[in-house]
Amino acid sequence: MELFQQLAAVCFVLALAGLAAYWLKRGAPGAILISHTRGAGAKRLELIQRIPLTAQHHLCLVRLDGKEWLVGVYPNGMSALSEPGAAAQSTNSPDGKEQF
């Protein structure tokens, strides 16, 4: 009898979790809605490249509204490391060697 009650309780909790997920997916009041439209309109944000530095640190090159940003991502947040569209410009020194 005790085993049946435990199984019934687990099934009840799983059913409630499923209903909550369905309700949130359908657009519950106060829920954050994320549209998953593919191919409809231009993307505003695009991840161009992601380079892992360590297990928790990454460099990401992203394009936002046509401007490229270099972003450093770390466990407590992220930081913009370059201004939009800034490219490394090289200059030649008098001896012909390239400098950055």
MMTF fields as JSON, N, C-alpha, C and O atoms, coordinates in Angstrom:
{
  "mmtfVersion": "1.0.0",
  "mmtfProducer": "UNKNOWN",
  "numBonds": 399,
  "numAtoms": 400,
  "numGroups": 100,
  "numChains": 1,
  "numModels": 1,
  "chainsPerModel": [1],
  "groupsPerChain": [100],
  "chainIdList": ["A"],
  "bondAtomList": [4, 2, 8, 6, 12, 10, 16, 14, 20, 18, 24, 22, 28, 26, 32, 30, 36, 34, 40, 38, 44, 42, 48, 46, 52, 50, 56, 54, 60, 58, 64, 62, 68, 66, 72, 70, 76, 74, 80, 78, 84, 82, 88, 86, 92, 90, 96, 94, 100, 98, 104, 102, 108, 106, 112, 110, 116, 114, 120, 118, 124, 122, 128, 126, 132, 130, 136, 134, 140, 138, 144, 142, 148, 146, 152, 150, 156, 154, 160, 158, 164, 162, 168, 166, 172, 170, 176, 174, 180, 178, 184, 182, 188, 186, 192, 190, 196, 194, 200, 198, 204, 202, 208, 206, 212, 210, 216, 214, 220, 218, 224, 222, 228, 226, 232, 230, 236, 234, 240, 238, 244, 242, 248, 246, 252, 250, 256, 254, 260, 258, 264, 262, 268, 266, 272, 270, 276, 274, 280, 278, 284, 282, 288, 286, 292, 290, 296, 294, 300, 298, 304, 302, 308, 306, 312, 310, 316, 314, 320, 318, 324, 322, 328, 326, 332, 330, 336, 334, 340, 338, 344, 342, 348, 346, 352, 350, 356, 354, 360, 358, 364, 362, 368, 366, 372, 370, 376, 374, 380, 378, 384, 382, 388, 386, 392, 390, 396, 394],
  "bondOrderList": [1, 1, 1, 1, 1, 1, 1, 1, 1, 1, 1, 1, 1, 1, 1, 1, 1, 1, 1, 1, 1, 1, 1, 1, 1, 1, 1, 1, 1, 1, 1, 1, 1, 1, 1, 1, 1, 1, 1, 1, 1, 1, 1, 1, 1, 1, 1, 1, 1, 1, 1, 1, 1, 1, 1, 1, 1, 1, 1, 1, 1, 1, 1, 1, 1, 1, 1, 1, 1, 1, 1, 1, 1, 1, 1, 1, 1, 1, 1, 1, 1, 1, 1, 1, 1, 1, 1, 1, 1, 1, 1, 1, 1, 1, 1, 1, 1, 1, 1],
  "groupList": [{"groupName": "MET", "atomNameList": ["N", "CA", "C", "O"], "elementList": ["N", "C", "C", "O"], "formalChargeList": [0, 0, 0, 0], "bondAtomList": [1, 0, 2, 1, 3, 2], "bondOrderList": [1, 1, 2], "singleLetterCode": "M", "chemCompType": "L-PEPTIDE LINKING"}, {"groupName": "GLU", "atomNameList": ["N", "CA", "C", "O"], "elementList": ["N", "C", "C", "O"], "formalChargeList": [0, 0, 0, 0], "bondAtomList": [1, 0, 2, 1, 3, 2], "bondOrderList": [1, 1, 2], "singleLetterCode": "E", "chemCompType": "L-PEPTIDE LINKING"}, {"groupName": "LEU", "atomNameList": ["N", "CA", "C", "O"], "elementList": ["N", "C", "C", "O"], "formalChargeList": [0, 0, 0, 0], "bondAtomList": [1, 0, 2, 1, 3, 2], "bondOrderList": [1, 1, 2], "singleLetterCode": "L", "chemCompType": "L-PEPTIDE LINKING"}, {"groupName": "PHE", "atomNameList": ["N", "CA", "C", "O"], "elementList": ["N", "C", "C", "O"], "formalChargeList": [0, 0, 0, 0], "bondAtomList": [1, 0, 2, 1, 3, 2], "bondOrderList": [1, 1, 2], "singleLetterCode": "F", "chemCompType": "L-PEPTIDE LINKING"}, {"groupName": "GLN", "atomNameList": ["N", "CA", "C", "O"], "elementList": ["N", "C", "C", "O"], "formalChargeList": [0, 0, 0, 0], "bondAtomList": [1, 0, 2, 1, 3, 2], "bondOrderList": [1, 1, 2], "singleLetterCode": "Q", "chemCompType": "L-PEPTIDE LINKING"}, {"groupName": "ALA", "atomNameList": ["N", "CA", "C", "O"], "elementList": ["N", "C", "C", "O"], "formalChargeList": [0, 0, 0, 0], "bondAtomList": [1, 0, 2, 1, 3, 2], "bondOrderList": [1, 1, 2], "singleLetterCode": "A", "chemCompType": "L-PEPTIDE LINKING"}, {"groupName": "VAL", "atomNameList": ["N", "CA", "C", "O"], "elementList": ["N", "C", "C", "O"], "formalChargeList": [0, 0, 0, 0], "bondAtomList": [1, 0, 2, 1, 3, 2], "bondOrderList": [1, 1, 2], "singleLetterCode": "V", "chemCompType": "L-PEPTIDE LINKING"}, {"groupName": "CYS", "atomNameList": ["N", "CA", "C", "O"], "elementList": ["N", "C", "C", "O"], "formalChargeList": [0, 0, 0, 0], "bondAtomList": [1, 0, 2, 1, 3, 2], "bondOrderList": [1, 1, 2], "singleLetterCode": "C", "chemCompType": "L-PEPTIDE LINKING"}, {"groupName": "GLY", "atomNameList": ["N", "CA", "C", "O"], "elementList": ["N", "C", "C", "O"], "formalChargeList": [0, 0, 0, 0], "bondAtomList": [1, 0, 2, 1, 3, 2], "bondOrderList": [1, 1, 2], "singleLetterCode": "G", "chemCompType": "PEPTIDE LINKING"}, {"groupName": "TYR", "atomNameList": ["N", "CA", "C", "O"], "elementList": ["N", "C", "C", "O"], "formalChargeList": [0, 0, 0, 0], "bondAtomList": [1, 0, 2, 1, 3, 2], "bondOrderList": [1, 1, 2], "singleLetterCode": "Y", "chemCompType": "L-PEPTIDE LINKING"}, {"groupName": "TRP", "atomNameList": ["N", "CA", "C", "O"], "elementList": ["N", "C", "C", "O"], "formalChargeList": [0, 0, 0, 0], "bondAtomList": [1, 0, 2, 1, 3, 2], "bondOrderList": [1, 1, 2], "singleLetterCode": "W", "chemCompType": "L-PEPTIDE LINKING"}, {"groupName": "LYS", "atomNameList": ["N", "CA", "C", "O"], "elementList": ["N", "C", "C", "O"], "formalChargeList": [0, 0, 0, 0], "bondAtomList": [1, 0, 2, 1, 3, 2], "bondOrderList": [1, 1, 2], "singleLetterCode": "K", "chemCompType": "L-PEPTIDE LINKING"}, {"groupName": "ARG", "atomNameList": ["N", "CA", "C", "O"], "elementList": ["N", "C", "C", "O"], "formalChargeList": [0, 0, 0, 0], "bondAtomList": [1, 0, 2, 1, 3, 2], "bondOrderList": [1, 1, 2], "singleLetterCode": "R", "chemCompType": "L-PEPTIDE LINKING"}, {"groupName": "PRO", "atomNameList": ["N", "CA", "C", "O"], "elementList": ["N", "C", "C", "O"], "formalChargeList": [0, 0, 0, 0], "bondAtomList": [1, 0, 2, 1, 3, 2], "bondOrderList": [1, 1, 2], "singleLetterCode": "P", "chemCompType": "L-PEPTIDE LINKING"}, {"groupName": "ILE", "atomNameList": ["N", "CA", "C", "O"], "elementList": ["N", "C", "C", "O"], "formalChargeList": [0, 0, 0, 0], "bondAtomList": [1, 0, 2, 1, 3, 2], "bondOrderList": [1, 1, 2], "singleLetterCode": "I", "chemCompType": "L-PEPTIDE LINKING"}, {"groupName": "SER", "atomNameList": ["N", "CA", "C", "O"], "elementList": ["N", "C", "C", "O"], "formalChargeList": [0, 0, 0, 0], "bondAtomList": [1, 0, 2, 1, 3, 2], "bondOrderList": [1, 1, 2], "singleLetterCode": "S", "chemCompType": "L-PEPTIDE LINKING"}, {"groupName": "HIS", "atomNameList": ["N", "CA", "C", "O"], "elementList": ["N", "C", "C", "O"], "formalChargeList": [0, 0, 0, 0], "bondAtomList": [1, 0, 2, 1, 3, 2], "bondOrderList": [1, 1, 2], "singleLetterCode": "H", "chemCompType": "L-PEPTIDE LINKING"}, {"groupName": "THR", "atomNameList": ["N", "CA", "C", "O"], "elementList": ["N", "C", "C", "O"], "formalChargeList": [0, 0, 0, 0], "bondAtomList": [1, 0, 2, 1, 3, 2], "bondOrderList": [1, 1, 2], "singleLetterCode": "T", "chemCompType": "L-PEPTIDE LINKING"}, {"groupName": "ASP", "atomNameList": ["N", "CA", "C", "O"], "elementList": ["N", "C", "C", "O"], "formalChargeList": [0, 0, 0, 0], "bondAtomList": [1, 0, 2, 1, 3, 2], "bondOrderList": [1, 1, 2], "singleLetterCode": "D", "chemCompType": "L-PEPTIDE LINKING"}, {"groupName": "ASN", "atomNameList": ["N", "CA", "C", "O"], "elementList": ["N", "C", "C", "O"], "formalChargeList": [0, 0, 0, 0], "bondAtomList": [1, 0, 2, 1, 3, 2], "bondOrderList": [1, 1, 2], "singleLetterCode": "N", "chemCompType": "L-PEPTIDE LINKING"}],
  "groupTypeList": [0, 1, 2, 3, 4, 4, 2, 5, 5, 6, 7, 3, 6, 2, 5, 2, 5, 8, 2, 5, 5, 9, 10, 2, 11, 12, 8, 5, 13, 8, 5, 14, 2, 14, 15, 16, 17, 12, 8, 5, 8, 5, 11, 12, 2, 1, 2, 14, 4, 12, 14, 13, 2, 17, 5, 4, 16, 16, 2, 7, 2, 6, 12, 2, 18, 8, 11, 1, 10, 2, 6, 8, 6, 9, 13, 19, 8, 0, 15, 5, 2, 15, 1, 13, 8, 5, 5, 5, 4, 15, 17, 19, 15, 13, 18, 8, 11, 1, 4, 3],
  "groupIdList": [1, 2, 3, 4, 5, 6, 7, 8, 9, 10, 11, 12, 13, 14, 15, 16, 17, 18, 19, 20, 21, 22, 23, 24, 25, 26, 27, 28, 29, 30, 31, 32, 33, 34, 35, 36, 37, 38, 39, 40, 41, 42, 43, 44, 45, 46, 47, 48, 49, 50, 51, 52, 53, 54, 55, 56, 57, 58, 59, 60, 61, 62, 63, 64, 65, 66, 67, 68, 69, 70, 71, 72, 73, 74, 75, 76, 77, 78, 79, 80, 81, 82, 83, 84, 85, 86, 87, 88, 89, 90, 91, 92, 93, 94, 95, 96, 97, 98, 99, 100],
  "secStructList": [7, 2, 2, 2, 2, 2, 2, 2, 2, 2, 2, 2, 2, 2, 2, 2, 2, 2, 2, 2, 2, 2, 2, 2, 2, 6, 6, 7, 6, 6, 7, 7, 7, 7, 7, 7, 7, 1, 1, 1, 1, 7, 7, 1, 3, 3, 3, 3, 3, 3, 3, 3, 1, 1, 1, 1, 7, 3, 3, 3, 3, 3, 3, 3, 6, 6, 3, 3, 3, 3, 3, 3, 3, 3, 6, 6, 3, 3, 3, 3, 7, 1, 7, 6, 6, 7, 7, 7, 7, 7, 3, 3, 7, 6, 6, 1, 7, 3, 3, 7],
  "xCoordList": [0.824, 0.0, 0.863, 0.546, 1.954, 2.836, 3.523, 3.685, 3.925, 4.562, 3.596, 3.997, 2.33, 1.322, 1.156, 1.031, 1.152, 1.007, 2.202, 2.038, 3.39, 4.579, 4.567, 4.898, 4.189, 4.094, 3.016, 3.206, 1.904, 0.829, 1.289, 0.965, 2.039, 2.539, 3.525, 3.483, 4.411, 5.369, 4.647, 4.986, 3.669, 2.893, 2.14, 2.057, 1.593, 0.867, 1.806, 1.446, 2.992, 3.956, 4.414, 4.526, 4.678, 5.074, 3.956, 4.222, 2.734, 1.597, 1.476, 1.216, 1.66, 1.619, 2.744, 2.529, 3.947, 5.066, 4.781, 5.089, 4.199, 3.846, 2.802, 2.905, 1.792, 0.767, 1.34, 0.97, 2.235, 2.859, 3.706, 3.686, 4.446, 5.257, 4.369, 4.681, 3.291, 2.361, 1.742, 1.632, 1.343, 0.709, 1.684, 1.302, 2.955, 3.941, 4.273, 4.49, 4.311, 4.609, 3.494, 3.758, 2.278, 1.124, 0.989, 0.121, 1.827, 1.765, 0.976, 0.036, 1.356, 0.699, 0.916, 1.93, -0.027, 0.154, 1.446, 1.68, 2.279, 3.536, 4.684, 5.815, 4.433, 5.499, 6.306, 5.787, 7.56, 8.427, 8.256, 8.539, 7.8, 7.561, 8.766, 9.25, 9.24, 10.371, 9.862, 9.369, 9.984, 9.509, 10.598, 11.776, 10.2, 11.124, 10.836, 10.698, 10.747, 10.482, 11.775, 12.77, 11.766, 12.955, 12.7, 11.687, 13.637, 13.545, 12.594, 12.471, 11.93, 10.997, 11.682, 11.767, 12.164, 12.81, 14.295, 14.807, 14.972, 16.418, 16.726, 15.989, 17.814, 18.256, 18.95, 19.75, 18.637, 19.313, 20.597, 21.564, 20.621, 21.771, 22.242, 21.449, 23.55, 24.094, 25.45, 26.294, 25.657, 26.952, 27.804, 27.473, 28.886, 29.748, 30.759, 30.946, 31.413, 32.414, 32.553, 32.417, 32.827, 33.017, 34.289, 34.443, 35.197, 36.469, 36.576, 36.606, 36.635, 36.804, 38.251, 39.192, 38.407, 39.734, 40.019, 41.09, 39.05, 39.083, 37.702, 36.88, 37.446, 36.13, 35.007, 33.876, 35.303, 34.258, 34.47, 33.675, 35.52, 35.817, 35.841, 36.435, 35.186, 35.08, 35.239, 34.93, 35.719, 35.671, 34.622, 34.63, 33.731, 32.664, 32.693, 32.819, 32.575, 32.414, 30.945, 30.474, 30.229, 28.796, 28.5, 29.218, 27.436, 26.975, 25.608, 24.684, 25.494, 24.241, 23.876, 24.602, 22.767, 22.295, 23.371, 23.532, 24.115, 25.108, 26.462, 27.38, 26.61, 27.882, 28.477, 27.767, 29.784, 30.439, 31.052, 31.664, 30.874, 31.39, 32.236, 31.89, 33.338, 34.111, 33.721, 33.875, 33.213, 32.677, 33.429, 33.61, 33.862, 34.465, 33.399, 32.71, 33.261, 32.234, 32.94, 33.858, 32.504, 33.086, 31.958, 30.815, 32.241, 31.16, 30.206, 29.02, 30.687, 29.828, 29.246, 28.588, 29.462, 28.901, 29.653, 30.214, 29.659, 30.351, 30.756, 30.197, 31.739, 32.224, 32.489, 32.986, 32.149, 32.476, 33.954, 34.394, 34.711, 36.145, 36.55, 37.685, 35.645, 35.941, 34.699, 33.576, 34.917, 33.796, 33.213, 33.894, 31.965, 31.33, 32.105, 32.433, 32.392, 33.032, 34.504, 35.127, 35.094, 36.514, 37.338, 37.186, 38.194, 39.054, 40.492, 40.863, 41.283, 42.697, 43.341, 43.342, 43.881, 44.515, 46.018, 46.56, 46.669, 48.118, 48.79, 48.271, 49.94, 50.74, 52.121, 52.588, 52.752, 54.095, 55.097, 54.966, 56.104, 57.161, 58.158, 58.104, 59.057, 60.024, 60.881, 61.342, 61.102, 61.935, 61.134, 61.682, 59.841, 59.028, 58.327, 57.583, 58.545, 57.878, 56.494, 56.279, 55.586, 54.206, 54.019, 54.479, 53.35, 53.065, 51.555, 50.816, 51.121, 49.676, 49.428, 48.283],
  "yCoordList": [-1.203, 0.0, 1.26, 2.241, 1.223, 2.388, 2.63, 3.782, 1.578, 1.696, 2.325, 3.161, 1.918, 2.476, 3.975, 4.743, 4.398, 5.825, 6.629, 7.747, 6.069, 6.762, 6.889, 7.948, 5.821, 5.872, 6.849, 7.577, 6.87, 7.801, 9.242, 10.117, 9.491, 10.846, 11.281, 12.427, 10.383, 10.71, 10.992, 11.953, 10.182, 10.399, 11.72, 12.425, 12.06, 13.313, 14.508, 15.465, 14.455, 15.547, 15.677, 16.791, 14.558, 14.609, 15.169, 15.921, 14.813, 15.344, 16.858, 17.591, 17.325, 18.764, 19.493, 20.576, 18.905, 19.522, 19.593, 20.596, 18.538, 18.539, 19.582, 20.269, 19.706, 20.724, 22.131, 23.014, 22.348, 23.669, 24.002, 25.137, 23.028, 23.268, 23.586, 24.492, 22.868, 23.118, 24.509, 25.239, 24.869, 26.157, 27.295, 28.294, 27.15, 28.19, 28.29, 29.385, 27.152, 27.157, 27.83, 28.473, 27.69, 28.275, 29.765, 30.405, 30.349, 31.795, 32.172, 32.963, 31.61, 31.944, 33.421, 33.997, 34.039, 35.438, 35.608, 34.888, 36.553, 36.806, 35.958, 36.139, 35.039, 34.184, 34.947, 35.834, 34.596, 35.2, 34.408, 33.211, 35.07, 34.399, 34.573, 35.688, 33.488, 33.496, 32.977, 31.853, 33.799, 33.35, 32.525, 32.878, 31.445, 30.554, 30.567, 29.517, 31.767, 31.857, 31.672, 32.336, 30.782, 30.531, 31.015, 30.69, 31.795, 32.255, 33.423, 33.926, 33.857, 34.969, 36.232, 36.451, 37.053, 38.292, 38.106, 36.987, 39.232, 39.204, 38.996, 39.452, 38.311, 38.107, 39.374, 39.969, 39.776, 40.93, 40.513, 41.274, 39.311, 38.845, 37.522, 36.602, 37.432, 36.22, 35.936, 36.827, 34.699, 34.264, 33.848, 32.894, 34.554, 34.262, 33.187, 32.224, 33.356, 32.38, 32.4, 33.446, 31.222, 31.087, 30.287, 29.181, 30.864, 30.193, 29.969, 30.937, 28.713, 28.464, 28.727, 28.259, 29.48, 29.721, 28.741, 28.137, 28.589, 27.576, 26.944, 27.211, 26.111, 25.468, 26.487, 26.245, 27.619, 28.588, 29.955, 30.866, 30.12, 31.401, 31.235, 30.293, 32.164, 32.082, 33.468, 34.479, 33.496, 34.694, 34.452, 33.412, 35.394, 35.255, 36.465, 37.607, 36.193, 37.241, 37.206, 36.219, 38.286, 38.337, 39.522, 40.521, 39.385, 40.468, 40.896, 40.088, 42.18, 42.748, 43.92, 44.912, 43.811, 44.851, 45.246, 46.427, 44.254, 44.508, 44.967, 45.18, 45.126, 45.541, 44.371, 43.661, 44.176, 43.054, 43.484, 44.547, 42.629, 42.866, 41.668, 40.528, 41.919, 40.867, 40.886, 41.902, 39.754, 39.679, 38.605, 37.489, 38.945, 37.974, 37.465, 38.253, 36.14, 35.531, 34.783, 34.001, 35.029, 34.402, 34.011, 34.402, 33.248, 32.707, 33.746, 33.457, 34.933, 35.935, 36.945, 37.889, 36.784, 37.728, 37.756, 36.75, 38.941, 39.114, 40.563, 41.442, 40.816, 42.17, 42.342, 41.435, 43.523, 43.86, 44.233, 45.119, 43.566, 43.789, 44.686, 45.16, 44.925, 45.829, 46.618, 46.201, 47.752, 48.565, 47.956, 47.198, 48.276, 47.693, 47.997, 49.147, 46.937, 47.084, 47.425, 47.618, 47.508, 47.845, 46.682, 45.545, 46.974, 45.937, 46.285, 47.455, 45.258, 45.487, 46.022, 45.362, 47.208, 47.814, 47.702, 48.022, 47.251, 47.106, 48.252, 48.783, 48.612, 49.631, 49.053, 48.204, 49.507, 49.054, 50.014, 51.231, 49.457, 50.272, 50.616, 50.031, 51.545, 51.932, 50.772, 50.797, 49.746, 48.639, 47.586, 46.546, 47.837, 46.942, 45.853, 45.058, 45.796, 44.784, 45.288, 46.48, 44.366, 44.734, 44.879, 44.034, 45.939, 46.161, 46.229, 46.63, 45.829, 45.879, 46.841, 47.026],
  "zCoordList": [0.0, 0.0, 0.0, -0.674, 0.761, 0.838, -0.51, -0.915, -1.202, -2.505, -3.516, -4.325, -3.464, -4.365, -4.114, -5.068, -2.874, -2.554, -3.059, -3.549, -2.943, -3.422, -4.944, -5.477, -5.649, -7.106, -7.559, -8.533, -6.87, -7.209, -7.003, -7.806, -5.936, -5.668, -6.746, -7.192, -7.168, -8.219, -9.529, -10.22, -9.881, -11.103, -11.054, -12.06, -9.894, -9.727, -9.936, -10.621, -9.353, -9.486, -10.944, -11.454, -11.614, -13.014, -13.893, -14.831, -13.601, -14.359, -14.15, -15.104, -12.929, -12.666, -13.394, -13.938, -13.409, -14.117, -15.621, -16.264, -16.177, -17.592, -17.923, -18.939, -17.069, -17.293, -17.18, -17.954, -16.23, -16.076, -17.299, -17.773, -17.813, -19.006, -20.206, -20.978, -20.37, -21.468, -21.335, -22.32, -20.136, -19.879, -20.175, -20.784, -19.743, -20.003, -21.49, -22.008, -22.172, -23.6, -24.394, -25.41, -23.949, -24.642, -24.383, -24.977, -23.508, -23.276, -22.05, -22.121, -20.932, -19.674, -19.347, -19.74, -18.63, -18.239, -17.445, -16.474, -17.851, -17.161, -17.663, -17.213, -18.577, -19.093, -20.138, -20.815, -20.254, -21.26, -22.551, -22.596, -23.58, -24.85, -25.762, -25.956, -26.31, -27.236, -28.57, -28.665, -29.589, -30.895, -31.565, -31.519, -32.177, -32.865, -34.357, -34.984, -34.92, -36.351, -37.1, -36.812, -38.049, -38.848, -40.262, -40.88, -40.754, -42.114, -42.316, -43.432, -41.282, -41.406, -40.901, -39.692, -41.803, -41.398, -41.151, -41.116, -40.981, -40.763, -39.292, -38.418, -39.034, -37.66, -37.178, -37.899, -35.958, -35.375, -34.68, -34.66, -34.109, -33.345, -33.919, -34.117, -34.186, -34.776, -34.144, -34.048, -33.714, -33.203, -34.39, -35.093, -34.612, -35.754, -35.395, -36.139, -34.248, -33.836, -32.324, -31.69, -31.748, -30.295, -30.073, -30.59, -29.296, -29.017, -27.516, -26.756, -27.069, -25.636, -25.214, -25.854, -24.133, -23.577, -22.449, -22.391, -21.556, -20.506, -20.485, -21.362, -19.49, -19.411, -19.211, -19.634, -18.575, -18.262, -18.907, -18.677, -19.708, -20.327, -21.847, -22.371, -22.543, -23.997, -24.605, -23.975, -25.82, -26.643, -27.713, -28.371, -27.887, -28.88, -29.808, -29.366, -31.076, -32.067, -32.478, -33.044, -32.192, -32.487, -33.398, -33.403, -34.161, -35.02, -34.506, -34.409, -34.178, -33.696, -34.586, -34.644, -35.27, -36.194, -37.199, -37.504, -37.72, -38.738, -38.215, -39.007, -36.904, -36.318, -35.546, -34.835, -35.691, -35.033, -33.706, -33.6, -32.688, -31.346, -30.937, -31.247, -30.245, -29.607, -28.137, -27.459, -27.648, -26.292, -25.518, -26.005, -24.317, -23.415, -22.462, -21.814, -22.374, -21.523, -20.407, -20.653, -19.173, -17.995, -17.052, -17.285, -15.986, -15.156, -14.569, -14.404, -14.253, -13.62, -14.586, -14.15, -15.884, -16.832, -18.14, -18.576, -18.773, -20.039, -20.186, -19.53, -21.058, -21.304, -22.791, -23.46, -23.296, -24.678, -24.717, -23.984, -25.562, -25.628, -26.786, -26.83, -27.722, -28.826, -29.175, -28.893, -29.788, -30.232, -31.499, -32.19, -31.811, -32.995, -34.264, -34.554, -35.019, -36.315, -36.254, -37.298, -35.044, -34.948, -35.469, -35.021, -36.401, -36.967, -36.62, -36.527, -36.434, -36.164, -37.426, -38.465, -37.33, -38.492, -38.314, -37.256, -39.346, -39.264, -39.995, -40.977, -39.499, -40.157, -40.388, -39.629, -41.411, -41.702, -41.087, -41.215, -40.416, -39.846, -40.946, -42.028, -40.69, -41.729, -42.229, -43.37, -41.385, -41.835, -42.595, -42.959, -42.843, -43.645, -42.849, -43.425, -41.532, -40.715, -40.335, -40.113, -40.27, -39.977, -38.476, -37.708, -38.053, -36.638, -36.453, -37.352, -35.269, -34.951, -33.833, -33.42]
}
